[in-house]
Amino acid sequence: MQKPDPMMSASYGATDIESQNNRITWLEMLYLHEGRDKPDHPKRGLYTGLHKKHYSTFPGTDEN
C-alpha cells in the first residue's frame, strides 16, 4: 500500500512502526520548539494540544 502521508498508518494499532516513529519525532520537535522542556514552562511534561496548535503553521498543511 502506498501511503500519501508518512504519518498516516497503513494498518491498525501499533503495527505500522514507521508512522508511529514519525508521530513521535513530530511531537518531540514541537515539544522542544515550544520550550516545554524548560522547568518554568506552564505545560512542562505535557504533549497535549501540540499537533492541533501547530498543524497549519508549516508549509504544505491545510487544517480542515
Predicted model as a PDB file, atoms N, CA, C, CB and O in Angstrom, pLDDT in the B-factor column:
MODEL        1                                                                  
ATOM      1  N   MET A   1       0.847  -1.192   0.000  1.00 53.00           N  
ATOM      2  CA  MET A   1       0.000   0.000   0.000  1.00 53.00           C  
ATOM      3  C   MET A   1       0.882   1.240   0.000  1.00 53.00           C  
ATOM      4  CB  MET A   1      -0.958   0.007   1.225  1.00 53.00           C  
ATOM      5  O   MET A   1       1.794   1.352   0.819  1.00 53.00           O  
ATOM      6  N   GLN A   2       0.624   2.151  -0.891  1.00 57.00           N  
ATOM      7  CA  GLN A   2       1.341   3.424  -0.957  1.00 57.00           C  
ATOM      8  C   GLN A   2       0.611   4.432  -0.080  1.00 57.00           C  
ATOM      9  CB  GLN A   2       1.455   3.942  -2.431  1.00 57.00           C  
ATOM     10  O   GLN A   2      -0.575   4.690  -0.282  1.00 57.00           O  
ATOM     11  N   LYS A   3       1.307   4.994   0.879  1.00 59.00           N  
ATOM     12  CA  LYS A   3       0.698   5.964   1.791  1.00 59.00           C  
ATOM     13  C   LYS A   3       0.954   7.379   1.274  1.00 59.00           C  
ATOM     14  CB  LYS A   3       1.259   5.797   3.236  1.00 59.00           C  
ATOM     15  O   LYS A   3       2.096   7.723   0.972  1.00 59.00           O  
ATOM     16  N   PRO A   4      -0.093   8.205   1.169  1.00 60.00           N  
ATOM     17  CA  PRO A   4       0.093   9.588   0.725  1.00 60.00           C  
ATOM     18  C   PRO A   4       0.773  10.458   1.788  1.00 60.00           C  
ATOM     19  CB  PRO A   4      -1.250  10.194   0.352  1.00 60.00           C  
ATOM     20  O   PRO A   4       1.377  11.480   1.463  1.00 60.00           O  
ATOM     21  N   ASP A   5       0.675  10.060   3.022  1.00 65.00           N  
ATOM     22  CA  ASP A   5       1.239  10.829   4.123  1.00 65.00           C  
ATOM     23  C   ASP A   5       2.034   9.866   5.006  1.00 65.00           C  
ATOM     24  CB  ASP A   5       0.116  11.565   4.944  1.00 65.00           C  
ATOM     25  O   ASP A   5       1.478   8.872   5.471  1.00 65.00           O  
ATOM     26  N   PRO A   6       3.335  10.137   5.254  1.00 62.00           N  
ATOM     27  CA  PRO A   6       4.140   9.215   6.054  1.00 62.00           C  
ATOM     28  C   PRO A   6       3.700   9.116   7.512  1.00 62.00           C  
ATOM     29  CB  PRO A   6       5.573   9.634   6.003  1.00 62.00           C  
ATOM     30  O   PRO A   6       4.138   8.213   8.225  1.00 62.00           O  
ATOM     31  N   MET A   7       2.841  10.028   7.968  1.00 63.00           N  
ATOM     32  CA  MET A   7       2.341   9.944   9.337  1.00 63.00           C  
ATOM     33  C   MET A   7       1.034   9.171   9.417  1.00 63.00           C  
ATOM     34  CB  MET A   7       2.149  11.335   9.910  1.00 63.00           C  
ATOM     35  O   MET A   7       0.522   8.916  10.507  1.00 63.00           O  
ATOM     36  N   MET A   8       0.491   8.793   8.248  1.00 65.00           N  
ATOM     37  CA  MET A   8      -0.745   8.026   8.213  1.00 65.00           C  
ATOM     38  C   MET A   8      -0.420   6.545   8.289  1.00 65.00           C  
ATOM     39  CB  MET A   8      -1.558   8.343   6.942  1.00 65.00           C  
ATOM     40  O   MET A   8       0.422   6.051   7.540  1.00 65.00           O  
ATOM     41  N   SER A   9      -1.063   5.859   9.163  1.00 63.00           N  
ATOM     42  CA  SER A   9      -0.819   4.439   9.358  1.00 63.00           C  
ATOM     43  C   SER A   9      -1.433   3.617   8.236  1.00 63.00           C  
ATOM     44  CB  SER A   9      -1.369   3.987  10.700  1.00 63.00           C  
ATOM     45  O   SER A   9      -2.555   3.887   7.809  1.00 63.00           O  
ATOM     46  N   ALA A  10      -0.694   2.603   7.752  1.00 63.00           N  
ATOM     47  CA  ALA A  10      -1.202   1.710   6.712  1.00 63.00           C  
ATOM     48  C   ALA A  10      -2.018   0.580   7.316  1.00 63.00           C  
ATOM     49  CB  ALA A  10      -0.051   1.141   5.885  1.00 63.00           C  
ATOM     50  O   ALA A  10      -2.702  -0.145   6.593  1.00 63.00           O  
ATOM     51  N   SER A  11      -1.955   0.422   8.617  1.00 63.00           N  
ATOM     52  CA  SER A  11      -2.694  -0.637   9.278  1.00 63.00           C  
ATOM     53  C   SER A  11      -3.144  -0.155  10.651  1.00 63.00           C  
ATOM     54  CB  SER A  11      -1.837  -1.917   9.395  1.00 63.00           C  
ATOM     55  O   SER A  11      -2.832   0.962  11.066  1.00 63.00           O  
ATOM     56  N   TYR A  12      -3.882  -1.016  11.348  1.00 63.00           N  
ATOM     57  CA  TYR A  12      -4.418  -0.643  12.649  1.00 63.00           C  
ATOM     58  C   TYR A  12      -3.417  -0.901  13.772  1.00 63.00           C  
ATOM     59  CB  TYR A  12      -5.704  -1.401  12.917  1.00 63.00           C  
ATOM     60  O   TYR A  12      -2.514  -1.727  13.641  1.00 63.00           O  
ATOM     61  N   GLY A  13      -3.590  -0.193  14.854  1.00 61.00           N  
ATOM     62  CA  GLY A  13      -2.763  -0.410  16.036  1.00 61.00           C  
ATOM     63  C   GLY A  13      -1.334   0.059  15.856  1.00 61.00           C  
ATOM     64  O   GLY A  13      -1.053   0.968  15.075  1.00 61.00           O  
ATOM     65  N   ALA A  14      -0.442  -0.574  16.590  1.00 63.00           N  
ATOM     66  CA  ALA A  14       0.965  -0.174  16.585  1.00 63.00           C  
ATOM     67  C   ALA A  14       1.784  -1.021  15.629  1.00 63.00           C  
ATOM     68  CB  ALA A  14       1.547  -0.271  17.985  1.00 63.00           C  
ATOM     69  O   ALA A  14       2.995  -1.152  15.806  1.00 63.00           O  
ATOM     70  N   THR A  15       1.143  -1.602  14.612  1.00 69.00           N  
ATOM     71  CA  THR A  15       1.873  -2.459  13.688  1.00 69.00           C  
ATOM     72  C   THR A  15       2.651  -1.671  12.647  1.00 69.00           C  
ATOM     73  CB  THR A  15       0.923  -3.397  13.001  1.00 69.00           C  
ATOM     74  O   THR A  15       3.601  -2.200  12.070  1.00 69.00           O  
ATOM     75  N   ASP A  16       2.277  -0.420  12.389  1.00 75.00           N  
ATOM     76  CA  ASP A  16       2.996   0.400  11.423  1.00 75.00           C  
ATOM     77  C   ASP A  16       4.032   1.238  12.173  1.00 75.00           C  
ATOM     78  CB  ASP A  16       2.014   1.310  10.613  1.00 75.00           C  
ATOM     79  O   ASP A  16       3.775   2.382  12.547  1.00 75.00           O  
ATOM     80  N   ILE A  17       5.179   0.655  12.377  1.00 82.00           N  
ATOM     81  CA  ILE A  17       6.233   1.264  13.195  1.00 82.00           C  
ATOM     82  C   ILE A  17       6.743   2.561  12.584  1.00 82.00           C  
ATOM     83  CB  ILE A  17       7.390   0.290  13.374  1.00 82.00           C  
ATOM     84  O   ILE A  17       7.030   3.508  13.317  1.00 82.00           O  
ATOM     85  N   GLU A  18       6.863   2.629  11.265  1.00 81.00           N  
ATOM     86  CA  GLU A  18       7.359   3.843  10.622  1.00 81.00           C  
ATOM     87  C   GLU A  18       6.465   5.041  10.914  1.00 81.00           C  
ATOM     88  CB  GLU A  18       7.469   3.634   9.119  1.00 81.00           C  
ATOM     89  O   GLU A  18       6.967   6.104  11.280  1.00 81.00           O  
ATOM     90  N   SER A  19       5.160   4.893  10.761  1.00 78.00           N  
ATOM     91  CA  SER A  19       4.270   6.031  11.007  1.00 78.00           C  
ATOM     92  C   SER A  19       4.250   6.405  12.490  1.00 78.00           C  
ATOM     93  CB  SER A  19       2.846   5.711  10.526  1.00 78.00           C  
ATOM     94  O   SER A  19       4.167   7.588  12.823  1.00 78.00           O  
ATOM     95  N   GLN A  20       4.324   5.424  13.378  1.00 82.00           N  
ATOM     96  CA  GLN A  20       4.356   5.718  14.813  1.00 82.00           C  
ATOM     97  C   GLN A  20       5.634   6.483  15.179  1.00 82.00           C  
ATOM     98  CB  GLN A  20       4.260   4.410  15.634  1.00 82.00           C  
ATOM     99  O   GLN A  20       5.590   7.425  15.970  1.00 82.00           O  
ATOM    100  N   ASN A  21       6.764   6.077  14.606  1.00 86.00           N  
ATOM    101  CA  ASN A  21       8.023   6.789  14.856  1.00 86.00           C  
ATOM    102  C   ASN A  21       7.986   8.200  14.294  1.00 86.00           C  
ATOM    103  CB  ASN A  21       9.196   6.024  14.252  1.00 86.00           C  
ATOM    104  O   ASN A  21       8.539   9.118  14.900  1.00 86.00           O  
ATOM    105  N   ASN A  22       7.338   8.391  13.133  1.00 84.00           N  
ATOM    106  CA  ASN A  22       7.190   9.736  12.564  1.00 84.00           C  
ATOM    107  C   ASN A  22       6.373  10.629  13.483  1.00 84.00           C  
ATOM    108  CB  ASN A  22       6.532   9.668  11.180  1.00 84.00           C  
ATOM    109  O   ASN A  22       6.700  11.804  13.651  1.00 84.00           O  
ATOM    110  N   ARG A  23       5.319  10.093  14.079  1.00 84.00           N  
ATOM    111  CA  ARG A  23       4.499  10.875  15.013  1.00 84.00           C  
ATOM    112  C   ARG A  23       5.284  11.267  16.255  1.00 84.00           C  
ATOM    113  CB  ARG A  23       3.255  10.088  15.415  1.00 84.00           C  
ATOM    114  O   ARG A  23       5.186  12.399  16.729  1.00 84.00           O  
ATOM    115  N   ILE A  24       6.047  10.345  16.772  1.00 89.00           N  
ATOM    116  CA  ILE A  24       6.861  10.631  17.963  1.00 89.00           C  
ATOM    117  C   ILE A  24       7.871  11.737  17.664  1.00 89.00           C  
ATOM    118  CB  ILE A  24       7.595   9.352  18.446  1.00 89.00           C  
ATOM    119  O   ILE A  24       8.040  12.667  18.452  1.00 89.00           O  
ATOM    120  N   THR A  25       8.536  11.624  16.518  1.00 90.00           N  
ATOM    121  CA  THR A  25       9.523  12.640  16.122  1.00 90.00           C  
ATOM    122  C   THR A  25       8.871  14.005  15.963  1.00 90.00           C  
ATOM    123  CB  THR A  25      10.215  12.238  14.811  1.00 90.00           C  
ATOM    124  O   THR A  25       9.410  15.012  16.423  1.00 90.00           O  
ATOM    125  N   TRP A  26       7.708  14.041  15.310  1.00 87.00           N  
ATOM    126  CA  TRP A  26       6.966  15.292  15.095  1.00 87.00           C  
ATOM    127  C   TRP A  26       6.576  15.946  16.420  1.00 87.00           C  
ATOM    128  CB  TRP A  26       5.708  15.027  14.255  1.00 87.00           C  
ATOM    129  O   TRP A  26       6.792  17.144  16.602  1.00 87.00           O  
ATOM    130  N   LEU A  27       6.007  15.179  17.340  1.00 88.00           N  
ATOM    131  CA  LEU A  27       5.582  15.741  18.621  1.00 88.00           C  
ATOM    132  C   LEU A  27       6.766  16.177  19.470  1.00 88.00           C  
ATOM    133  CB  LEU A  27       4.748  14.729  19.387  1.00 88.00           C  
ATOM    134  O   LEU A  27       6.689  17.193  20.161  1.00 88.00           O  
ATOM    135  N   GLU A  28       7.851  15.432  19.429  1.00 92.00           N  
ATOM    136  CA  GLU A  28       9.053  15.811  20.186  1.00 92.00           C  
ATOM    137  C   GLU A  28       9.621  17.134  19.669  1.00 92.00           C  
ATOM    138  CB  GLU A  28      10.127  14.698  20.094  1.00 92.00           C  
ATOM    139  O   GLU A  28      10.048  17.978  20.456  1.00 92.00           O  
ATOM    140  N   MET A  29       9.626  17.314  18.335  1.00 90.00           N  
ATOM    141  CA  MET A  29      10.113  18.561  17.755  1.00 90.00           C  
ATOM    142  C   MET A  29       9.242  19.739  18.197  1.00 90.00           C  
ATOM    143  CB  MET A  29      10.142  18.464  16.219  1.00 90.00           C  
ATOM    144  O   MET A  29       9.763  20.800  18.542  1.00 90.00           O  
ATOM    145  N   LEU A  30       7.916  19.556  18.188  1.00 90.00           N  
ATOM    146  CA  LEU A  30       7.010  20.619  18.628  1.00 90.00           C  
ATOM    147  C   LEU A  30       7.166  20.915  20.119  1.00 90.00           C  
ATOM    148  CB  LEU A  30       5.565  20.236  18.324  1.00 90.00           C  
ATOM    149  O   LEU A  30       7.110  22.071  20.538  1.00 90.00           O  
ATOM    150  N   TYR A  31       7.360  19.866  20.914  1.00 92.00           N  
ATOM    151  CA  TYR A  31       7.557  19.996  22.357  1.00 92.00           C  
ATOM    152  C   TYR A  31       8.777  20.878  22.650  1.00 92.00           C  
ATOM    153  CB  TYR A  31       7.729  18.601  23.009  1.00 92.00           C  
ATOM    154  O   TYR A  31       8.713  21.786  23.478  1.00 92.00           O  
ATOM    155  N   LEU A  32       9.867  20.601  21.970  1.00 92.00           N  
ATOM    156  CA  LEU A  32      11.089  21.394  22.167  1.00 92.00           C  
ATOM    157  C   LEU A  32      10.942  22.798  21.580  1.00 92.00           C  
ATOM    158  CB  LEU A  32      12.294  20.684  21.528  1.00 92.00           C  
ATOM    159  O   LEU A  32      11.456  23.761  22.148  1.00 92.00           O  
ATOM    160  N   HIS A  33      10.251  22.919  20.459  1.00 90.00           N  
ATOM    161  CA  HIS A  33      10.028  24.220  19.808  1.00 90.00           C  
ATOM    162  C   HIS A  33       9.295  25.183  20.747  1.00 90.00           C  
ATOM    163  CB  HIS A  33       9.221  24.039  18.500  1.00 90.00           C  
ATOM    164  O   HIS A  33       9.602  26.374  20.787  1.00 90.00           O  
ATOM    165  N   GLU A  34       8.334  24.662  21.492  1.00 90.00           N  
ATOM    166  CA  GLU A  34       7.574  25.494  22.440  1.00 90.00           C  
ATOM    167  C   GLU A  34       8.308  25.727  23.750  1.00 90.00           C  
ATOM    168  CB  GLU A  34       6.238  24.855  22.729  1.00 90.00           C  
ATOM    169  O   GLU A  34       7.892  26.567  24.549  1.00 90.00           O  
ATOM    170  N   GLY A  35       9.388  25.001  23.984  1.00 92.00           N  
ATOM    171  CA  GLY A  35      10.126  25.164  25.226  1.00 92.00           C  
ATOM    172  C   GLY A  35       9.498  24.435  26.401  1.00 92.00           C  
ATOM    173  O   GLY A  35       9.734  24.791  27.556  1.00 92.00           O  
ATOM    174  N   ARG A  36       8.700  23.418  26.112  1.00 91.00           N  
ATOM    175  CA  ARG A  36       8.038  22.682  27.187  1.00 91.00           C  
ATOM    176  C   ARG A  36       9.009  21.824  27.992  1.00 91.00           C  
ATOM    177  CB  ARG A  36       6.945  21.810  26.615  1.00 91.00           C  
ATOM    178  O   ARG A  36       8.627  21.233  29.002  1.00 91.00           O  
ATOM    179  N   ASP A  37      10.230  21.755  27.558  1.00 93.00           N  
ATOM    180  CA  ASP A  37      11.240  21.016  28.318  1.00 93.00           C  
ATOM    181  C   ASP A  37      11.857  21.879  29.421  1.00 93.00           C  
ATOM    182  CB  ASP A  37      12.337  20.504  27.380  1.00 93.00           C  
ATOM    183  O   ASP A  37      12.605  21.374  30.257  1.00 93.00           O  
ATOM    184  N   LYS A  38      11.551  23.163  29.426  1.00 93.00           N  
ATOM    185  CA  LYS A  38      12.090  24.083  30.424  1.00 93.00           C  
ATOM    186  C   LYS A  38      11.294  23.989  31.729  1.00 93.00           C  
ATOM    187  CB  LYS A  38      12.072  25.529  29.888  1.00 93.00           C  
ATOM    188  O   LYS A  38      10.069  23.876  31.692  1.00 93.00           O  
ATOM    189  N   PRO A  39      11.964  24.033  32.866  1.00 93.00           N  
ATOM    190  CA  PRO A  39      11.289  23.898  34.170  1.00 93.00           C  
ATOM    191  C   PRO A  39      10.198  24.946  34.433  1.00 93.00           C  
ATOM    192  CB  PRO A  39      12.312  23.981  35.267  1.00 93.00           C  
ATOM    193  O   PRO A  39       9.245  24.666  35.160  1.00 93.00           O  
ATOM    194  N   ASP A  40      10.322  26.137  33.858  1.00 94.00           N  
ATOM    195  CA  ASP A  40       9.352  27.194  34.150  1.00 94.00           C  
ATOM    196  C   ASP A  40       8.169  27.240  33.168  1.00 94.00           C  
ATOM    197  CB  ASP A  40      10.054  28.525  34.144  1.00 94.00           C  
ATOM    198  O   ASP A  40       7.296  28.095  33.315  1.00 94.00           O  
ATOM    199  N   HIS A  41       8.119  26.351  32.180  1.00 91.00           N  
ATOM    200  CA  HIS A  41       7.014  26.349  31.220  1.00 91.00           C  
ATOM    201  C   HIS A  41       5.752  25.794  31.905  1.00 91.00           C  
ATOM    202  CB  HIS A  41       7.379  25.499  29.949  1.00 91.00           C  
ATOM    203  O   HIS A  41       5.819  24.757  32.564  1.00 91.00           O  
ATOM    204  N   PRO A  42       4.616  26.467  31.758  1.00 91.00           N  
ATOM    205  CA  PRO A  42       3.399  26.014  32.438  1.00 91.00           C  
ATOM    206  C   PRO A  42       2.878  24.656  31.966  1.00 91.00           C  
ATOM    207  CB  PRO A  42       2.327  27.031  32.253  1.00 91.00           C  
ATOM    208  O   PRO A  42       2.131  23.999  32.691  1.00 91.00           O  
ATOM    209  N   LYS A  43       3.256  24.234  30.778  1.00 90.00           N  
ATOM    210  CA  LYS A  43       2.823  22.926  30.263  1.00 90.00           C  
ATOM    211  C   LYS A  43       3.992  21.945  30.175  1.00 90.00           C  
ATOM    212  CB  LYS A  43       2.172  23.087  28.880  1.00 90.00           C  
ATOM    213  O   LYS A  43       3.998  21.051  29.329  1.00 90.00           O  
ATOM    214  N   ARG A  44       4.956  22.115  31.033  1.00 91.00           N  
ATOM    215  CA  ARG A  44       6.108  21.220  31.044  1.00 91.00           C  
ATOM    216  C   ARG A  44       5.647  19.776  31.271  1.00 91.00           C  
ATOM    217  CB  ARG A  44       7.120  21.647  32.136  1.00 91.00           C  
ATOM    218  O   ARG A  44       4.847  19.495  32.162  1.00 91.00           O  
ATOM    219  N   GLY A  45       6.171  18.876  30.446  1.00 89.00           N  
ATOM    220  CA  GLY A  45       5.833  17.470  30.577  1.00 89.00           C  
ATOM    221  C   GLY A  45       4.566  17.057  29.842  1.00 89.00           C  
ATOM    222  O   GLY A  45       4.221  15.875  29.842  1.00 89.00           O  
ATOM    223  N   LEU A  46       3.864  17.999  29.217  1.00 88.00           N  
ATOM    224  CA  LEU A  46       2.617  17.697  28.516  1.00 88.00           C  
ATOM    225  C   LEU A  46       2.791  17.850  26.999  1.00 88.00           C  
ATOM    226  CB  LEU A  46       1.485  18.615  29.018  1.00 88.00           C  
ATOM    227  O   LEU A  46       3.350  18.839  26.524  1.00 88.00           O  
ATOM    228  N   TYR A  47       2.316  16.879  26.270  1.00 87.00           N  
ATOM    229  CA  TYR A  47       2.332  16.928  24.805  1.00 87.00           C  
ATOM    230  C   TYR A  47       0.943  17.282  24.270  1.00 87.00           C  
ATOM    231  CB  TYR A  47       2.805  15.573  24.218  1.00 87.00           C  
ATOM    232  O   TYR A  47       0.752  17.405  23.060  1.00 87.00           O  
ATOM    233  N   THR A  48      -0.007  17.442  25.159  1.00 87.00           N  
ATOM    234  CA  THR A  48      -1.390  17.706  24.801  1.00 87.00           C  
ATOM    235  C   THR A  48      -1.528  18.994  23.993  1.00 87.00           C  
ATOM    236  CB  THR A  48      -2.247  17.782  26.052  1.00 87.00           C  
ATOM    237  O   THR A  48      -1.023  20.044  24.390  1.00 87.00           O  
ATOM    238  N   GLY A  49      -2.224  18.900  22.845  1.00 85.00           N  
ATOM    239  CA  GLY A  49      -2.540  20.072  22.038  1.00 85.00           C  
ATOM    240  C   GLY A  49      -1.450  20.537  21.092  1.00 85.00           C  
ATOM    241  O   GLY A  49      -1.676  21.483  20.337  1.00 85.00           O  
ATOM    242  N   LEU A  50      -0.287  19.921  21.098  1.00 85.00           N  
ATOM    243  CA  LEU A  50       0.812  20.385  20.252  1.00 85.00           C  
ATOM    244  C   LEU A  50       0.491  20.268  18.764  1.00 85.00           C  
ATOM    245  CB  LEU A  50       2.071  19.600  20.564  1.00 85.00           C  
ATOM    246  O   LEU A  50       0.669  21.232  18.019  1.00 85.00           O  
ATOM    247  N   HIS A  51       0.027  19.116  18.326  1.00 79.00           N  
ATOM    248  CA  HIS A  51      -0.263  18.930  16.905  1.00 79.00           C  
ATOM    249  C   HIS A  51      -1.354  19.885  16.440  1.00 79.00           C  
ATOM    250  CB  HIS A  51      -0.678  17.484  16.628  1.00 79.00           C  
ATOM    251  O   HIS A  51      -1.215  20.533  15.403  1.00 79.00           O  
ATOM    252  N   LYS A  52      -2.419  19.970  17.192  1.00 80.00           N  
ATOM    253  CA  LYS A  52      -3.538  20.840  16.809  1.00 80.00           C  
ATOM    254  C   LYS A  52      -3.098  22.305  16.723  1.00 80.00           C  
ATOM    255  CB  LYS A  52      -4.694  20.696  17.814  1.00 80.00           C  
ATOM    256  O   LYS A  52      -3.513  23.025  15.816  1.00 80.00           O  
ATOM    257  N   LYS A  53      -2.272  22.737  17.653  1.00 83.00           N  
ATOM    258  CA  LYS A  53      -1.828  24.133  17.692  1.00 83.00           C  
ATOM    259  C   LYS A  53      -0.920  24.477  16.521  1.00 83.00           C  
ATOM    260  CB  LYS A  53      -1.106  24.416  18.996  1.00 83.00           C  
ATOM    261  O   LYS A  53      -1.001  25.582  15.984  1.00 83.00           O  
ATOM    262  N   HIS A  54      -0.063  23.555  16.119  1.00 77.00           N  
ATOM    263  CA  HIS A  54       0.950  23.850  15.106  1.00 77.00           C  
ATOM    264  C   HIS A  54       0.672  23.242  13.743  1.00 77.00           C  
ATOM    265  CB  HIS A  54       2.269  23.379  15.579  1.00 77.00           C  
ATOM    266  O   HIS A  54       1.490  23.395  12.836  1.00 77.00           O  
ATOM    267  N   TYR A  55      -0.449  22.557  13.564  1.00 74.00           N  
ATOM    268  CA  TYR A  55      -0.715  21.828  12.338  1.00 74.00           C  
ATOM    269  C   TYR A  55      -0.640  22.708  11.097  1.00 74.00           C  
ATOM    270  CB  TYR A  55      -2.063  21.183  12.417  1.00 74.00           C  
ATOM    271  O   TYR A  55      -0.012  22.313  10.114  1.00 74.00           O  
ATOM    272  N   SER A  56      -1.255  23.881  11.107  1.00 67.00           N  
ATOM    273  CA  SER A  56      -1.266  24.738   9.922  1.00 67.00           C  
ATOM    274  C   SER A  56      -0.111  25.737   9.894  1.00 67.00           C  
ATOM    275  CB  SER A  56      -2.572  25.482   9.848  1.00 67.00           C  
ATOM    276  O   SER A  56      -0.077  26.610   9.027  1.00 67.00           O  
ATOM    277  N   THR A  57       0.830  25.623  10.821  1.00 61.00           N  
ATOM    278  CA  THR A  57       1.959  26.544  10.878  1.00 61.00           C  
ATOM    279  C   THR A  57       2.976  26.277   9.783  1.00 61.00           C  
ATOM    280  CB  THR A  57       2.631  26.458  12.225  1.00 61.00           C  
ATOM    281  O   THR A  57       3.658  27.189   9.316  1.00 61.00           O  
ATOM    282  N   PHE A  58       3.071  25.020   9.378  1.00 58.00           N  
ATOM    283  CA  PHE A  58       4.130  24.619   8.463  1.00 58.00           C  
ATOM    284  C   PHE A  58       3.627  24.517   7.032  1.00 58.00           C  
ATOM    285  CB  PHE A  58       4.723  23.295   8.897  1.00 58.00           C  
ATOM    286  O   PHE A  58       2.482  24.125   6.808  1.00 58.00           O  
ATOM    287  N   PRO A  59       4.476  24.868   6.046  1.00 59.00           N  
ATOM    288  CA  PRO A  59       4.080  24.845   4.627  1.00 59.00           C  
ATOM    289  C   PRO A  59       3.570  23.470   4.206  1.00 59.00           C  
ATOM    290  CB  PRO A  59       5.261  25.250   3.739  1.00 59.00           C  
ATOM    291  O   PRO A  59       4.064  22.441   4.667  1.00 59.00           O  
ATOM    292  N   GLY A  60       2.577  23.471   3.325  1.00 58.00           N  
ATOM    293  CA  GLY A  60       2.049  22.224   2.802  1.00 58.00           C  
ATOM    294  C   GLY A  60       0.981  21.600   3.666  1.00 58.00           C  
ATOM    295  O   GLY A  60       0.572  20.465   3.421  1.00 58.00           O  
ATOM    296  N   THR A  61       0.518  22.324   4.679  1.00 53.00           N  
ATOM    297  CA  THR A  61      -0.542  21.783   5.527  1.00 53.00           C  
ATOM    298  C   THR A  61      -1.808  22.581   5.331  1.00 53.00           C  
ATOM    299  CB  THR A  61      -0.126  21.791   7.007  1.00 53.00           C  
ATOM    300  O   THR A  61      -1.771  23.764   4.994  1.00 53.00           O  
ATOM    301  N   ASP A  62      -2.916  21.925   5.545  1.00 54.00           N  
ATOM    302  CA  ASP A  62      -4.213  22.562   5.402  1.00 54.00           C  
ATOM    303  C   ASP A  62      -5.117  22.019   6.493  1.00 54.00           C  
ATOM    304  CB  ASP A  62      -4.821  22.317   3.986  1.00 54.00           C  
ATOM    305  O   ASP A  62      -5.429  20.828   6.499  1.00 54.00           O  
ATOM    306  N   GLU A  63      -5.530  22.850   7.392  1.00 50.00           N  
ATOM    307  CA  GLU A  63      -6.360  22.396   8.517  1.00 50.00           C  
ATOM    308  C   GLU A  63      -7.822  22.462   8.142  1.00 50.00           C  
ATOM    309  CB  GLU A  63      -6.098  23.242   9.777  1.00 50.00           C  
ATOM    310  O   GLU A  63      -8.386  23.546   7.988  1.00 50.00           O  
ATOM    311  N   ASN A  64      -8.431  21.309   7.995  1.00 46.00           N  
ATOM    312  CA  ASN A  64      -9.875  21.205   7.704  1.00 46.00           C  
ATOM    313  C   ASN A  64     -10.481  20.174   8.583  1.00 46.00           C  
ATOM    314  CB  ASN A  64     -10.140  20.861   6.233  1.00 46.00           C  
ATOM    315  O   ASN A  64     -11.685  19.926   8.505  1.00 46.00           O  
TER     316      ASN A  64                                                      
ENDMDL                                                                          
END                                                                             
